[in-house]
Amino acid sequence: MVKIHERKFVSADPEKCVGCQVCEYICSLTKEGAFNPLKSRIRVVRINQLINLAVTCRLCEDPPCVAACPRDALTQSEETGLIMVDEDKCNGCGWCIEACDYGAIMLHPEKKVVFVCDLCQEQGEPQCVKWCPEEALDLITSDVLAQKARITAVKKLFQEAMKVAPTT
Amino acid sequence: MHGYAGRILHIDLTTGKTHVEPLNEKYAKKYIGGIGLGIRLLLDNSKPGTDPFSPENPLILTTGPISGTMWPTGGNGHAFVSKSPQSFGVGESKSHGSFGTELKRAGYDAVIFEGKAEKLGYVWIDDDSVQLLDASHLMGKSPAETEDAIREDLGDYYIRVAAIGSAGEKLARIACIINDKTRAAGRTGMGAVMGSKNLKAVAVRGTRDITVAKPEEFMEFVKEFHERMKGPATQKYRTLGTPLNVLVHNSVACMPTRNYNNASFEGAEKVSGETMNERFVARIIGCSSCAMRCEHMCVVQEGPYKGTMTRMEYETLWAMGPYCGVDRLDAIMKGMDLCNYYGIDAIAAGVIAGFAMDCYENKILTEKELPGIDARFGNHEAMVQLVEKIGKREGVGNILAEGVKVAGEKIGKGAEKLAQHIKGVEVTGYDLRCLKTAALGFAVSFRGADHNRHGAYGFDVKGKVNRLIVEKGRGKMVKDMEDQYTIIDSLIVCKFSRGTYYKEFEDMAKLYSLVTGFDVTAEDMRRAGERINNVARLFNIREGLGRKDDTLPYKVMHLPVPDEGPSKGAYVTQKELDFLLDDYYGSRGWNKDGIPSIEKLKELNMDNLIHIVESKTGKAKKAEED
């Protein structure tokens, strides 16, 4: 018997994300009491106008940020998968930042220690998911993400097949 | 101070020196921010009669008190204000995106650019550090290319940039300032003023926290507006977008077509919002903090214009489409893309192309002036060629880039009458012959021909009044709308969200109070809106504009709508215009010359500007005595 993955993280649907940065504003307000994207745990990337995606920590199974930390300042919660930063141990060296493939862990502009998404533990639910006007953000497991992608792909294939079917 | 940064940055481009002055709190309350604060600062920081291209003409960049917060659509706005090289009165244009929010975080309510740089440069505002850097490597680059190059130079992807294209460098009077690649402060030639200062771009990085006075109530209000923005008030912008207007305007014959020769377009279906969304819209994206998103990004997938990508809105679509008789969306998109590339106001560019076609059809411009351009109405290739010539200031484009008014005068031979503008600013996509409330709004608009100073077309198009007649009361309707629109542009929130302010001034006052902590009523807000319209009028009066300039384009007053249907035969007579102006001036408390009365200025606590009125009315009296 295998165990279903239960770790949930915040993921943006590239089909729905419009790059409005509402997630950045609400994140910095929730965690830091001010509007400031530099203090947001989720950041939006817009490329060539057409590509818009909010990116945050994906709670990797074998997180490279934790492995990279020379001071053991980062640990991953067994239970939730969250990356936890020991602010006393962190000296802002940035190895974890370099190790993260997604740019999801960042150096705090004032505290000079790294910070990362904690799924709004205090609030009980990620505020970015709650506030996203496009409903582009989901708190989701990787298994469900895979299911969604699979269903989308099959639907697309089916559509293509339907277009061809009537004439041939 | 909450909401406001509390600081105004002065940059003298001649000497490279900068200084910061505190924001006068009284000004903040009286003129709010955005265009209101900008116009007041323009009045204070310029001398009467200054040439718009003189180093003495300041270019003023403002944010609003809401900028930098997560207020939906309000977080992201900025405005440019200066003396317009088109109208020689107030020039102002706003834009959204991510630039305004960044500038607020850098800690400025306004930046005043003075003087002229020795050679092409750009200003890099990195919080408190302000530098004038060399831009010779950016010469001739488009605003989007400039943005990418500056981000690369300075090594930060999140730097926000507002830049001019080559048209601005070459002082084309219709040049605009573009930020975030597809967002333009388009109207009244602000890009030309920027070019006259040898200022290629403004790059900003801001790292300050933005807080509001009453965070909990503010967030409750944000939540409520997020809900409102999902409702009917914004549906048009979220679905088909403003190009929905094409078929609406066409159905009531109020869409100027072929340089105002018609009021409806037989090719409307082909260039409708419906067709655009079905065939070209690749993605709808949003500005920073927006909860309704409207920006319809179009991609041309095939044909001669394959690979074109641009944002598309009604006005620009109309200008390069129906106004030129062009019924191909892919060509219109190409034209739009070229406007973004060279950095020109796409409304103006389309209107000028339509004008040039009319000149060609009337043999005022010929093969000689237009080599290789078969500038018949409806020729999409000619439209694209003309826009390109204007952008490059090449051949006849050199004259056309001066704007339709100047071009008409320079070309002569009756071309003046084919140039459709008000105060030198090109018309927009509402046929004023058959929208007579709008006609008044356009005539009195302090920045020249424009729908965005009043939105008075709404009464006409929606049938709330008989659009074909003039009557008492239209003046007050226009005034009330103007007062609201100046507040929208001073806070700065997006005009597309105006319908979500169900209680109008009351909602705006609540928003302003929650952000700033000032206790402001709906009536205070209304008065601020009225005050801003008066200060803009005073600037125009000071610069010599007056009743004579509150007029309508030649064809609106001389060429009745020929199209069969509901608008047939409509036009505006001088008598009707005078009636409308008297009614409007009366409702504003202005005299018959359109000069604000001293009582009105006192009522609005503008006593220190009475001298402008006195100098003009004094002169008027003296002239009468002579």
Chai-1 contact restraints between the chains, C-beta under 6 A:
chainA,res_idxA,chainB,res_idxB,connection_type,confidence,min_distance_angstrom,max_distance_angstrom,comment,restraint_id
A,V18,B,I285,contact,1.0,0.0,6.0,A-B,restraint_1
A,V18,B,G286,contact,1.0,0.0,6.0,A-B,restraint_2
A,V18,B,R293,contact,1.0,0.0,6.0,A-B,restraint_3
A,G19,B,I285,contact,1.0,0.0,6.0,A-B,restraint_4
A,C20,B,G286,contact,1.0,0.0,6.0,A-B,restraint_5
A,C20,B,C290,contact,1.0,0.0,6.0,A-B,restraint_6
A,Q21,B,S288,contact,1.0,0.0,6.0,A-B,restraint_7
A,Y25,B,M70,contact,1.0,0.0,6.0,A-B,restraint_8
A,A34,B,D209,contact,1.0,0.0,6.0,A-B,restraint_9
A,A34,B,T211,contact,1.0,0.0,6.0,A-B,restraint_10
A,F35,B,T69,contact,1.0,0.0,6.0,A-B,restraint_11
A,F35,B,M70,contact,1.0,0.0,6.0,A-B,restraint_12
A,F35,B,I210,contact,1.0,0.0,6.0,A-B,restraint_13
A,N36,B,D209,contact,1.0,0.0,6.0,A-B,restraint_14
A,L38,B,T207,contact,1.0,0.0,6.0,A-B,restraint_15
A,Q49,B,M297,contact,1.0,0.0,6.0,A-B,restraint_16
A,L50,B,A282,contact,1.0,0.0,6.0,A-B,restraint_17
A,L50,B,R283,contact,1.0,0.0,6.0,A-B,restraint_18
A,L50,B,M297,contact,1.0,0.0,6.0,A-B,restraint_19
A,N52,B,I285,contact,1.0,0.0,6.0,A-B,restraint_20
A,P133,B,H226,contact,1.0,0.0,6.0,A-B,restraint_21
A,P133,B,A291,contact,1.0,0.0,6.0,A-B,restraint_22
